[in-house]
Amino acid sequence: RKRCAWDVIAAYFAFQGGLEFNSSPLETISRSFALDSDALLQPAVAEAEARHAGLKVVKRFMRAVYDVNHTHDPLRRPKAKKFAALVCVGLAAGELHDWLHLVALCDDVVTAHYLPQAFMRTLQFAPALRELATLAALPFRLPKPRAAVGKYSSKDGF
């Protein structure tokens, strides 16, 4: 069976409880009113989370995957388009390398989806992530994924 990179992203999302995280009352309310849920937390909690920057990266990744699913699933967009949309969101946020690093560090997901000799499971993936990290310094101004746009050619975008 041919797999898409989105399968790995979806497996990580499920493994980390992404749906439960995005269904929490705080996330639901913040998304409904376009608020930053981290800013809604009490100052002491927000300060403690600021010390754990990695947790914020995980949260932003979970939100991004949820948003891509939420906009692409109703229109039955293919997995490759979802992955392309996530790449655009990650580049625009300057966090694509961090997000892929999170997935690469999750042994349960990686071993379930890749053979032992696969690039993702070798030490050669770390230098590739460092190269991707250089993109974070570039100011990407990419449009929002176009899944929700009305009828358009499948060659036009996401």
C-alpha positions in Angstrom: 0.0 0.0 0.0 1.4 3.4 -1.0 1.7 5.8 1.9 1.7 9.6 1.9 3.6 11.8 4.3 0.2 12.9 5.6 -0.3 9.4 7.0 2.7 9.9 9.3 1.4 13.4 10.3 -2.1 12.0 11.0 -0.6 9.1 13.0 1.5 11.6 15.1 -1.6 13.8 15.6 -3.6 10.8 16.8 -0.7 9.5 19.0 -0.3 12.9 20.7 -4.1 13.3 21.3 -4.4 16.1 18.8 -8.2 15.8 18.5 -8.7 15.8 22.2 -6.4 18.9 22.5 -8.3 20.8 19.8 -11.7 19.8 21.3 -10.9 21.2 24.7 -13.1 24.2 25.7 -10.1 26.6 25.8 -9.1 25.7 22.2 -12.7 25.8 21.0 -13.4 29.2 22.4 -10.1 30.7 21.3 -10.6 29.4 17.7 -14.2 30.6 17.7 -13.2 34.2 18.6 -9.8 34.1 16.8 -8.0 34.5 20.2 -4.6 33.2 21.2 -5.4 30.4 23.7 -2.0 30.9 25.3 -2.8 34.5 26.1 -6.1 33.4 27.7 -4.3 31.4 30.4 -3.7 32.9 33.8 -0.4 34.9 33.9 1.3 32.4 36.2 0.4 29.5 33.9 1.4 31.4 30.8 4.7 32.3 32.4 5.4 28.6 33.3 4.5 27.6 29.7 6.9 30.2 28.3 9.7 28.3 30.0 8.6 25.2 28.0 8.9 26.6 24.4 8.8 23.0 23.1 5.3 22.6 24.4 4.1 25.7 22.5 5.6 24.2 19.3 3.6 21.0 19.9 0.4 23.0 20.5 0.9 25.1 17.3 1.5 21.9 15.4 -1.6 20.3 16.8 -3.6 23.4 15.9 -2.2 23.5 12.4 -3.0 19.8 11.7 -6.5 20.3 13.0 -7.1 23.4 10.9 -5.8 21.6 7.7 -8.1 18.6 8.5 -11.0 20.9 9.3 -10.7 22.8 6.0 -9.8 19.9 3.7 -11.9 17.0 5.0 -15.4 18.5 4.1 -14.2 18.9 0.5 -12.5 15.5 0.4 -9.1 16.9 -0.5 -6.5 14.2 -1.0 -3.7 13.5 1.6 -1.1 15.0 -0.6 -3.0 18.4 -0.7 -3.3 18.3 3.1 0.4 17.8 3.4 1.1 20.6 1.0 -1.2 22.9 3.0 0.6 21.9 6.2 4.0 22.7 4.6 2.7 26.1 3.6 1.4 26.8 7.1 4.6 25.6 8.6 6.8 27.8 6.3 4.7 30.8 7.0 4.9 30.2 10.7 8.7 29.6 10.5 8.2 26.3 12.3 8.2 23.6 9.6 11.5 22.2 10.7 10.4 22.0 14.4 7.2 20.3 13.4 9.0 17.6 11.3 11.5 17.2 14.1 8.6 16.4 16.5 7.4 13.7 14.2 10.9 12.3 13.7 11.4 12.0 17.4 8.3 10.0 17.9 9.7 6.4 17.7 6.3 4.8 17.9 5.0 6.6 14.8 8.3 6.4 12.8 8.8 2.7 13.4 5.2 2.0 12.5 5.5 3.8 9.1 9.1 3.3 8.0 11.4 0.4 7.3 14.6 0.3 9.4 16.7 1.5 6.4 14.4 4.4 5.6 15.8 7.9 5.4 13.5 9.0 8.2 14.9 6.4 10.6 18.5 7.0 9.9 20.8 9.7 11.3 20.8 11.3 7.9 17.5 13.0 8.7 19.0 15.3 11.3 21.2 17.3 8.8 18.1 17.6 6.5 16.2 19.2 9.4 19.1 21.6 9.9 18.9 22.6 6.3 15.1 23.1 6.7 15.8 25.3 9.7 17.5 27.9 7.5 14.1 28.5 5.9 12.7 29.8 9.2 14.7 33.0 8.8 13.1 33.7 5.4 9.8 35.7 5.5 7.3 33.5 3.7 4.1 35.2 2.7 2.1 32.3 1.5 -1.6 32.3 1.0 -3.9 30.3 3.3 -4.5 26.8 2.0 -7.2 27.0 -0.6 -9.3 24.0 0.3 -12.4 26.0 1.2 -12.4 28.1 -2.0 -15.2 27.2 -4.4 -14.7 25.4 -7.6 -11.3 25.6 -9.1 -8.9 23.4 -11.1 -7.1 20.8 -9.0 -3.9 22.2 -10.5 -4.5 25.6 -9.0 -3.4 25.0 -5.4 -4.4 23.2 -2.3 
